[in-house]
């Protein structure tokens, strides 16, 4: 951390938070969908929420806070097992919220009474929603058969409103209006008695329960409420800017309030514009700068917008508005997690904004420190007249989550991001990237992409040019479109970020050769036809190699004799002028000494993966000399592929930092153990594992769905190898008695079978939770490999394929009875050429390119027998 900003960072992380605008929490048995935690959407629109930036970012935040599985299902399981009070205290303590003002006029199913929130947060106050109060009064009157006139309604409304200023169980600290939702913000401050009489009659005609949308009615009660607010010295909160679909955004621009602000009767009122008025943040800033009665609150905009959107919005508020007029809130609603997310993101965003303001000369460090306490607590305490003694400050134990602050998601941090790497994985499984300055990335590349030759998906591991028979040439260009949900700060180069890219013909039009889109498309097919999601978890084996040349050059020579020995060694290690790499160590499987020797490297790898929100389940030395394995936690197959790419990048980069070379190639040393990238596959429906049998009555511990899916994978395995074992060297690994799966069979916990059903710890005895594909290695493009697995499984489900009996012995002992898997890439390509199912599901053009690239690999490595040795530098 830059020491210059260390004090500012500490002040932000430990600041007391006064949450000046929020709503009631609901119990766990409420039917409000948990997806509402992440969006203002409702109904069918909720189905798209998981593809929003806020959802993806917030899901990681909540899972990290709870220590739960990184999925909606994992978080809900944690919620259900801990209860609403426990998770609420967890969220509020981690958030550091000392006080909350609740608008309980937004009625939610089974919501906790406002008084009950005192069990969660030290200080609770009330914000009174005027439209809700008016609706309650009218509903009560209709039920009692009351006849309404302008005078009777006005008298009761004002009397009830004033009663909250006298006493209440929970003190009222201000009023609130949602006029923006009902009739717009162009408030008429001079509604006549006749106009209100007609409005009242229209509202009553709509029946019970009353929902007021008549503009004259709303304007009338707004003005009368503002008069009461002045007499009680209450401020009034006004919803401005974005919201749910009931709102006409055109009528939510705070500039519409100008007539009201200019009215002499209300010059001494105190008005707060909620939600940063987004997307009218600059308009709100302007109003706060010229009208003394206007204040600003940025809740909802934080955390619902993207990181860039949150930072730019708060910066826009501060362009003109006095810092003393800008206030924090979470707009937390229904779920305690919304309070935590609002607080967490607010701390990160405010630090980023104030950091930049200091960097650019707008503020000094002391002024920024004062701004922290003003924005987070003091402005609200003064504005709402909250007694500081009543807000017993919460001692804040800053969680690891907030300490980390997800630096990779902030565009301005202690170390400014300079460059962004845009990554793609080609047909041969190689990681490639283009690098652009961060400013150009943000201003241009995010929306327009980067140009890339169509030949990029026709390159083999042997040549950076289009292979023959791929139907792709150097003619034509596509666009690399960054998937911003994958944008991460690079842990080993803190001034850079990386992001995974999709391939488009032009922005918004996906190229049919795009590996990531292929996986997404087949995943959608599985979801649409069977309501299933495929999950995947990768086990990554790799070798750590060291250069003996570099090592010998560090030696000191005490005599000419030893120098001669050194020169002879150097000549041996530089055969034909090429450097040789040797294993990092020579210890055995799960050797403690091997782990000890590599511990500094492995610690850095795990920490880097953690900073990228990639969960490591376990790691250990493997059986090969200098070989290690890192197992990643399972997740949806699309996320698993992304995680695998970043994990490979981390392992190679950290090894390189330590002067070593990490390689995932299948058979780096033909006389040693090979390296696989085994993948564990399961199926879920609505968050529940449906690959496993529901009870112990199943013959193999799998559900019918699980058996059919796995049968499809087994059926297509010979052609699948063209995706999972994509280079000739892959077949040096897939040999009998090497735990890599050499025969067409499956087995229960049989590590010599290419498909192995697994019953890991925590799963009931006899029940299978997933199956492992062993015939997959580190040269595979994971998007294409998983897409091919998915397509095979879909075929199994469609045709109700059945599994043969499992093989419980070493398959090599049954070689006369079992079909051998392809012994070469040539044989797997031949199998693929006959596989019309994969062609139909993955796309004819894509498969033509894949087969062309594979044939180029076959040709090159058959003609250049030692060329495989260079693969340690590519994979």
GUTOR-922504 format. One line per 10 residues: number of its first residue (from 1); their letters; for each residue x, y, z of C-alpha. Coordinates in steps of 0.05 Angstrom, whole numbers, plus 5000, padded with zeros to 4 digits. Layout:
% GUTOR-922504
NUM = A = X,Y,Z  ...
END
This chain:
% GUTOR-922504
1 = XXXXXXXXXX = 5000,5000,5000  5025,5070,4984  5042,5098,5053  5015,5166,5031  4945,5138,5031  4951,5087,5087  4918,5133,5137  4861,5147,5089  4850,5073,5076  4849,5059,5151
11 = XXXXXXXXXX = 4799,5116,5163  4752,5089,5109  4757,5017,5133  4743,5034,5206  4692,5091,5197  4626,5087,5234  4568,5081,5185  4501,5115,5194  4453,5083,5145  4404,5139,5131
21 = XXXXXXXXXX = 4357,5102,5084  4337,5029,5086  4277,4982,5090  4254,4924,5134  4286,4856,5134  4244,4795,5120  4249,4726,5153  4276,4665,5116  4206,4637,5102  4186,4698,5062
31 = XXXXXXXXXX = 4171,4682,4989  4209,4743,4964  4261,4713,4915  4333,4719,4939  4352,4744,4869  4317,4810,4890  4378,4821,4933  4417,4839,4871  4369,4878,4827  4307,4922,4823
41 = XXXXXXXXXX = 4279,4873,4771  4218,4831,4784  4178,4775,4751  4209,4745,4689  4263,4798,4688  4294,4765,4750  4317,4707,4707  4369,4753,4675  4397,4778,4741  4452,4725,4746
51 = XXXXXXXXXX = 4484,4754,4683  4492,4823,4713  4558,4851,4738  4528,4866,4806  4504,4795,4816  4570,4763,4797  4610,4811,4841  4562,4809,4900  4556,4733,4899  4630,4728,4911
61 = XXXXXXXXXX = 4627,4779,4967  4571,4743,5004  4602,4674,4995  4668,4700,5021  4634,4732,5081  4597,4668,5099  4652,4620,5078  4600,4584,5036  4600,4553,4968  4605,4604,4912
71 = XXXXXXXXXX = 4535,4595,4886  4464,4619,4901  4449,4550,4927  4510,4549,4973  4492,4617,5002  4419,4598,5013  4441,4534,5047  4483,4576,5095  4425,4624,5107  4377,4568,5122
81 = XXXXXXXXXX = 4424,4533,5170  4442,4596,5209  4376,4634,5214  4357,4706,5201  4382,4735,5267  4451,4703,5261  4463,4723,5188  4436,4793,5202  4486,4803,5258  4541,4776,5214
91 = XXXXXXXXXX = 4524,4824,5159  4515,4886,5203  4578,4872,5243  4620,4862,5180  4588,4925,5151  4604,4968,5212  4535,5000,5213  4518,5034,5279  4451,5065,5261  4397,5055,5210
101 = XXXXXXXXXX = 4336,5096,5190  4281,5051,5162  4226,5069,5113  4175,5017,5133  4123,5043,5084  4149,4993,5032  4109,4934,5056  4143,4866,5047  4114,4798,5060  4125,4777,5133
111 = XXXXXXXXXX = 4174,4835,5144  4203,4845,5213  4171,4901,5252  4215,4962,5256  4224,4951,5331  4254,4881,5318  4312,4911,5281  4339,4937,5348  4362,4866,5361  4408,4872,5301
121 = XXXXXXXXXX = 4435,4943,5301  4446,4990,5361  4404,5048,5337  4341,5047,5295  4300,5106,5272  4239,5113,5227  4227,5148,5161  4152,5159,5147  4129,5148,5076  4072,5198,5063
131 = XXXXXXXXXX = 4038,5161,5005  4034,5098,5047  4003,5137,5105  3950,5167,5059  3933,5099,5031  3927,5069,5101  3879,5125,5121  3835,5116,5060  3834,5040,5067  3812,5046,5139
141 = XXXXXXXXXX = 3757,5094,5120  3732,5050,5063  3728,4990,5110  3689,5031,5161  3642,5060,5109  3668,5131,5119  3646,5187,5072  3706,5228,5049  3710,5302,5034  3770,5345,5022
151 = XXXXXXXXXX = 3767,5372,5093  3756,5305,5129  3814,5273,5093  3860,5332,5102  3844,5338,5176  3857,5264,5189  3919,5261,5146  3951,5322,5180  3930,5299,5249  3959,5229,5238
161 = XXXXXXXXXX = 4022,5259,5209  4033,5306,5268  4021,5250,5317  4086,5218,5295  4122,5280,5317  4094,5276,5387  4111,5205,5405  4120,5137,5375  4152,5071,5394  4206,5084,5343
171 = XXXXXXXXXX = 4221,5158,5334  4208,5189,5266  4269,5225,5239  4241,5247,5172  4189,5238,5118  4194,5206,5050  4158,5212,4983  4156,5165,4924  4122,5215,4879  4173,5196,4825
181 = XXXXXXXXXX = 4142,5127,4822  4070,5150,4819  4063,5215,4781  4132,5245,4772  4174,5298,4806  4144,5359,4772  4106,5375,4836  4052,5428,4830  4058,5468,4895  3990,5501,4884
191 = XXXXXXXXXX = 3938,5446,4874  3869,5478,4883  3814,5451,4929  3772,5433,4868  3830,5396,4836  3842,5357,4899  3767,5342,4907  3765,5312,4838  3830,5273,4852  3802,5245,4917
201 = XXXXXXXXXX = 3739,5222,4881  3780,5188,4827  3824,5152,4878  3763,5127,4917  3732,5100,4852  3792,5054,4844  3769,5014,4905  3805,4979,4962  3864,4971,4973  3880,5041,4951
211 = XXXXXXXXXX = 3941,5055,4908  3948,5129,4896  3973,5149,4827  3933,5212,4814  3982,5269,4805  3940,5323,4837  3928,5279,4898  4002,5264,4906  4023,5336,4896  3972,5359,4947
221 = XXXXXXXXXX = 3994,5312,5002  4067,5325,4986  4058,5400,4996  4017,5391,5060  4069,5342,5086  4125,5390,5072  4089,5443,5113  4085,5394,5172  4158,5375,5162  4177,5448,5169
231 = XXXXXXXXXX = 4139,5455,5234  4172,5393,5264  4240,5407,5233  4237,5342,5194  4275,5332,5129  4240,5297,5072  4272,5243,5029  4251,5241,4956  4261,5182,4910  4298,5206,4849
241 = XXXXXXXXXX = 4329,5170,4790  4325,5095,4775  4282,5043,4808  4237,4984,4789  4191,4980,4728  4135,5021,4760  4177,5082,4751  4178,5127,4690  4251,5148,4691  4236,5210,4650
251 = XXXXXXXXXX = 4195,5237,4707  4248,5220,4760  4298,5274,4741  4307,5319,4802  4308,5381,4757  4232,5375,4756  4233,5398,4829  4255,5468,4811  4186,5500,4820  4181,5470,4889
261 = XXXXXXXXXX = 4251,5492,4908  4236,5563,4885  4171,5568,4925  4182,5619,4981  4142,5576,5030  4195,5520,5027  4260,5557,5026  4275,5531,5096  4257,5459,5082  4309,5405,5081
271 = XXXXXXXXXX = 4305,5358,5022  4349,5297,5007  4352,5268,4937  4358,5192,4943  4397,5142,4901  4447,5193,4874  4390,5210,4826  4424,5162,4778  4430,5171,4719  4417,5244,4735
281 = XXXXXXXXXX = 4476,5249,4784  4504,5313,4753  4436,5346,4755  4430,5328,4829  4500,5355,4842  4480,5420,4808  4417,5427,4851  4455,5414,4916  4506,5467,4896  4455,5523,4884
291 = XXXXXXXXXX = 4398,5507,4932  4416,5508,5005  4358,5462,5022  4380,5405,4976  4423,5346,5001  4445,5281,4968  4445,5207,4986  4479,5154,4943  4446,5090,4969  4422,5040,4917
301 = XXXXXXXXXX = 4469,5067,4864  4520,5034,4910  4522,4974,4905  4475,4962,4846  4518,4995,4791  4582,4968,4762  4646,4987,4798  4661,5038,4745  4589,5064,4750  4592,5071,4825
311 = XXXXXXXXXX = 4658,5108,4825  4638,5155,4768  4570,5169,4801  4600,5190,4867  4652,5232,4830  4595,5266,4792  4559,5282,4858  4622,5314,4884  4636,5354,4821  4593,5411,4847
321 = XXXXXXXXXX = 4559,5389,4912  4590,5408,4979  4619,5347,5015  4577,5367,5076  4515,5352,5035  4532,5282,5011  4509,5223,5053  4517,5148,5056  4461,5097,5058  4453,5025,5035
331 = XXXXXXXXXX = 4380,5025,5014  4384,4955,5045  4318,4918,5035  4290,4850,5054  4357,4815,5060  4412,4832,5110  4462,4818,5055  4440,4882,5019  4462,4923,5079  4530,4889,5078
341 = XXXXXXXXXX = 4540,4897,5003  4520,4970,5007  4569,4984,5063  4626,4943,5034  4622,4975,4966  4612,5045,4994  4677,5039,5033  4715,5017,4971  4684,5070,4926  4692,5128,4974
351 = XXXXXXXXXX = 4765,5109,4984  4776,5106,4909  4742,5174,4898  4778,5209,4955  4844,5177,4935  4836,5205,4865  4815,5273,4891  4879,5277,4932  4920,5252,4873  4890,5305,4828
361 = XXXXXXXXXX = 4899,5361,4878  4826,5372,4896  4836,5351,4968  4892,5345,5018  4898,5282,5060  4870,5317,5122  4812,5343,5082  4799,5274,5054  4800,5245,5125  4747,5296,5146
371 = XXXXXXXXXX = 4706,5278,5084  4706,5204,5106  4672,5219,5173  4626,5270,5141  4600,5225,5086  4594,5162,5127  4564,5190,5191  4569,5263,5211  4529,5292,5154  4471,5244,5169
381 = XXXXXXXXXX = 4474,5257,5244  4470,5332,5233  4418,5329,5177  4370,5281,5213  4388,5308,5283  4410,5241,5309  4438,5245,5379  4510,5220,5375  4506,5191,5444  4447,5148,5422
391 = XXXXXXXXXX = 4485,5117,5365  4530,5074,5409  4588,5065,5362  4600,4995,5338  4671,4971,5350  4692,4949,5281  4733,4887,5271  4751,4896,5198  4740,4830,5163  4790,4800,5115
401 = XXXXXXXXXX = 4738,4813,5061  4740,4888,5072  4815,4889,5081  4824,4858,5013  4773,4907,4984  4773,4870,4918  4825,4916,4890  4819,4883,4822  4750,4913,4814  4770,4985,4828
411 = XXXXXXXXXX = 4798,5024,4770  4834,5072,4817  4872,5043,4875  4938,5054,4911  4975,5030,4849  4943,5057,4787  4925,5006,4734  4968,5019,4672  4955,4961,4625  4899,4910,4613
421 = XXXXXXXXXX = 4912,4841,4583  4856,4815,4538  4861,4739,4537  4834,4686,4490  4846,4612,4483  4856,4585,4413  4837,4518,4382  4903,4487,4403  4891,4507,4476  4945,4561,4479
431 = XXXXXXXXXX = 4934,4623,4520  4943,4686,4480  4933,4760,4496  4933,4830,4470  4953,4885,4518  4925,4956,4517  4933,5017,4562  4879,5019,4615  4852,5086,4592  4843,5061,4521
441 = XXXXXXXXXX = 4811,4998,4548  4760,5037,4589  4746,5089,4536  4745,5047,4474  4760,4972,4478  4705,4955,4528  4652,4973,4477  4687,4964,4410  4735,4906,4423  4801,4891,4391
451 = XXXXXXXXXX = 4814,4869,4320  4840,4798,4310  4852,4756,4248  4803,4699,4233  4865,4655,4228  4870,4658,4304  4825,4597,4311  4865,4558,4258  4933,4559,4292  4966,4497,4319
461 = XXXXXXXXXX = 5017,4490,4374  5070,4485,4320  5056,4546,4278  5028,4617,4285  4991,4613,4220  4927,4581,4194  4930,4505,4187  4906,4474,4123  4835,4448,4116  4807,4493,4171
471 = XXXXXXXXXX = 4770,4539,4123  4802,4597,4160  4855,4641,4129  4891,4706,4141  4834,4741,4105  4780,4771,4149  4779,4799,4219  4738,4788,4282  4730,4828,4346  4757,4806,4414
481 = XXXXXXXXXX = 4702,4831,4461  4723,4832,4535  4676,4797,4583  4678,4850,4638  4652,4801,4690  4720,4766,4685  4761,4830,4694  4812,4818,4749  4872,4853,4777  4935,4812,4764
491 = XXXXXXXXXX = 4963,4790,4831  5035,4784,4806  5035,4850,4767  4994,4898,4809  4993,4953,4756  4958,4908,4706  4890,4875,4698  4868,4816,4656  4802,4799,4625  4776,4741,4584
501 = XXXXXXXXXX = 4748,4755,4515  4694,4729,4470  4700,4728,4395  4650,4769,4356  4642,4784,4282  4625,4854,4306  4604,4877,4375  4541,4840,4394  4546,4787,4339  4581,4724,4364
511 = XXXXXXXXXX = 4629,4688,4318  4610,4614,4310  4682,4593,4324  4684,4626,4394  4701,4573,4446  4669,4609,4505  4604,4620,4467  4604,4548,4445  4605,4525,4517  4551,4576,4536
521 = XXXXXXXXXX = 4507,4555,4478  4510,4481,4494  4499,4497,4568  4436,4534,4550  4413,4474,4510  4421,4429,4572  4382,4480,4613  4326,4489,4562  4315,4416,4548  4327,4385,4616
531 = XXXXXXXXXX = 4329,4443,4666  4400,4420,4685  4466,4455,4697  4532,4419,4689  4583,4433,4743  4658,4421,4737  4718,4420,4782  4789,4413,4754  4849,4378,4784  4911,4411,4754
541 = XXXXXXXXXX = 4975,4371,4751  5039,4408,4731  5114,4402,4735  5160,4453,4766  5225,4454,4727  5291,4489,4739  5347,4506,4691  5411,4471,4709  5450,4521,4668  5426,4579,4710
551 = XXXXXXXXXX = 5441,4539,4773  5512,4521,4753  5529,4592,4735  5519,4610,4808  5575,4563,4830  5643,4586,4853  5705,4551,4827  5764,4539,4873  5808,4508,4821  5819,4497,4747
561 = XXXXXXXXXX = 5798,4424,4757  5728,4443,4780  5722,4495,4725  5736,4440,4673  5681,4397,4705  5634,4457,4700  5650,4468,4626  5638,4395,4611  5571,4398,4648  5553,4461,4610
571 = XXXXXXXXXX = 5568,4428,4544  5524,4369,4562  5466,4414,4583  5472,4457,4521  5465,4403,4469  5454,4437,4401  5453,4504,4437  5387,4489,4472  5375,4499,4546  5351,4438,4585
581 = XXXXXXXXXX = 5302,4439,4643  5303,4389,4699  5254,4373,4755  5250,4420,4815  5259,4360,4861  5259,4284,4860  5213,4268,4918  5154,4220,4917  5078,4226,4918  5053,4270,4974
591 = XXXXXXXXXX = 5123,4278,5000  5127,4327,5058  5197,4347,5037  5173,4362,4967  5117,4405,4995  5166,4440,5042  5213,4456,4985  5158,4485,4943  5118,4516,5000  5137,4590,4985
601 = XXXXXXXXXX = 5115,4581,4913  5051,4543,4931  5032,4595,4984  5039,4650,4932  4998,4610,4882  4941,4598,4932  4941,4671,4954  4939,4695,4882  4882,4648,4866  4845,4672,4928
611 = XXXXXXXXXX = 4852,4744,4905  4820,4723,4840  4762,4690,4879  4783,4621,4857  4775,4569,4912  4829,4517,4922  4805,4451,4954  4872,4419,4963  4943,4413,4936  4999,4362,4942
621 = XXXXXXXXXX = 5062,4336,4910  5046,4285,4856  5082,4222,4835  5127,4252,4782  5194,4285,4798  5178,4358,4812  5104,4346,4798  5047,4379,4838  4972,4381,4836  4922,4436,4854
631 = XXXXXXXXXX = 4849,4418,4858  4799,4475,4846  4729,4476,4877  4673,4457,4830  4627,4510,4801  4584,4517,4739  4622,4493,4678  4628,4562,4647  4658,4590,4711  4702,4529,4720
641 = XXXXXXXXXX = 4733,4540,4651  4746,4613,4667  4777,4593,4733  4821,4541,4700  4850,4593,4652  4866,4641,4708  4895,4584,4750  4942,4564,4695  4963,4637,4687  4977,4642,4762
651 = XXXXXXXXXX = 5017,4578,4767  5062,4595,4708  5072,4667,4729  5088,4652,4801  5137,4597,4781  5170,4645,4732  5176,4696,4788  5215,4645,4828  5261,4628,4770  5225,4564,4752
661 = XXXXXXXXXX = 5184,4539,4694  5116,4508,4706  5088,4464,4651  5020,4430,4643  5041,4391,4581  5016,4319,4584  5083,4282,4581  5141,4329,4592  5188,4269,4604  5171,4206,4566
671 = XXXXXXXXXX = 5202,4165,4622  5163,4198,4679  5090,4205,4701  5045,4247,4656  5004,4308,4677  4929,4310,4671  4876,4362,4681  4823,4314,4708  4754,4343,4712  4698,4323,4759
681 = XXXXXXXXXX = 4629,4329,4729  4561,4334,4765  4491,4357,4747  4446,4403,4786  4373,4422,4780  4351,4485,4817  4414,4481,4858  4408,4409,4879  4456,4354,4857  4414,4307,4813
691 = XXXXXXXXXX = 4472,4265,4788  4471,4228,4854  4418,4177,4870  4364,4201,4918  4375,4140,4963  4415,4077,4968  4369,4036,4923  4405,4055,4859  4450,4001,4831  4509,4046,4819
701 = XXXXXXXXXX = 4493,4104,4867  4473,4149,4809  4406,4176,4788  4376,4155,4721  4394,4225,4695  4466,4216,4719  4473,4148,4687  4445,4171,4620  4489,4232,4619  4552,4193,4636
711 = XXXXXXXXXX = 4533,4139,4586  4532,4192,4532  4602,4215,4552  4627,4143,4552  4595,4130,4484  4630,4191,4452  4696,4185,4490  4738,4164,4430  4719,4226,4391  4718,4269,4455
721 = XXXXXXXXXX = 4793,4257,4460  4803,4303,4400  4782,4358,4449  4808,4333,4515  4874,4305,4490  4889,4352,4432  4962,4340,4415  5003,4278,4398  5040,4283,4464  4973,4273,4499
731 = XXXXXXXXXX = 4974,4200,4478  5042,4187,4508  5005,4200,4574  4942,4158,4560  4975,4091,4571  4955,4030,4611  4977,4027,4684  4987,4103,4686  4922,4123,4720  4902,4161,4658
741 = XXXXXXXXXX = 4848,4115,4629  4870,4077,4567  4808,4033,4554  4736,4049,4537  4703,4033,4604  4682,4063,4670  4692,4042,4742  4673,4058,4813  4731,4093,4846  4775,4059,4794
751 = XXXXXXXXXX = 4833,4105,4777  4854,4064,4717  4787,4077,4684  4779,4139,4639  4712,4153,4674  4711,4143,4749  4650,4153,4793  4667,4186,4859  4639,4184,4929  4680,4239,4964
761 = XXXXXXXXXX = 4680,4253,5039  4613,4279,5064  4572,4240,5013  4531,4181,5041  4563,4113,5030  4544,4082,4964  4520,4148,4934  4559,4178,4876  4561,4254,4873  4602,4263,4809
771 = XXXXXXXXXX = 4645,4227,4758  4716,4242,4738  4742,4245,4667  4816,4227,4671  4831,4230,4596  4837,4306,4596  4902,4346,4599  4931,4415,4605  4935,4427,4529  4859,4424,4523
781 = XXXXXXXXXX = 4819,4487,4511  4772,4478,4571  4713,4513,4537  4715,4466,4477  4729,4405,4521  4671,4419,4568  4625,4436,4509  4641,4368,4478  4628,4333,4545  4562,4371,4550
791 = XXXXXXXXXX = 4542,4352,4480  4558,4279,4493  4517,4280,4557  4458,4313,4523  4459,4258,4471  4457,4207,4528  4397,4242,4559  4360,4249,4493  4368,4176,4474  4366,4147,4545
801 = XXXXXXXXXX = 4432,4111,4537  4450,4061,4590  4517,4045,4622  4552,3978,4615  4574,3944,4678  4631,3978,4714  4702,3952,4711  4727,3940,4782  4796,3912,4764  4855,3940,4725
811 = XXXXXXXXXX = 4827,3947,4654  4893,3926,4625  4882,3857,4654  4818,3853,4611  4850,3882,4548  4824,3825,4506  4752,3842,4525  4756,3918,4526  4762,3968,4469  4826,4008,4471
821 = XXXXXXXXXX = 4816,4083,4469  4851,4117,4411  4926,4107,4417  4941,4169,4377  4912,4236,4358  4902,4207,4288  4854,4155,4315  4814,4206,4357  4807,4252,4297  4783,4193,4255
831 = XXXXXXXXXX = 4731,4179,4309  4710,4253,4310  4701,4253,4234  4649,4198,4243  4613,4232,4301  4553,4267,4271  4523,4281,4340  4581,4325,4363  4582,4359,4295  4508,4376,4301
841 = XXXXXXXXXX = 4513,4402,4372  4579,4439,4368  4574,4465,4298  4599,4439,4231  4645,4498,4216  4678,4496,4285  4691,4421,4278  4722,4431,4209  4771,4480,4240  4786,4435,4300
851 = XXXXXXXXXX = 4800,4375,4255  4845,4417,4210  4885,4441,4270  4891,4371,4298  4916,4344,4231  4968,4399,4229  4992,4377,4298  4997,4305,4274  5036,4324,4213  5086,4369,4249
861 = XXXXXXXXXX = 5102,4323,4307  5107,4261,4263  5159,4297,4220  5196,4328,4279  5205,4275,4332  5237,4320,4385  5191,4380,4373  5147,4359,4432  5203,4383,4479  5186,4455,4463
871 = XXXXX = 5115,4446,4490  5139,4461,4561  5142,4534,4539  5072,4534,4508  5031,4497,4560
END
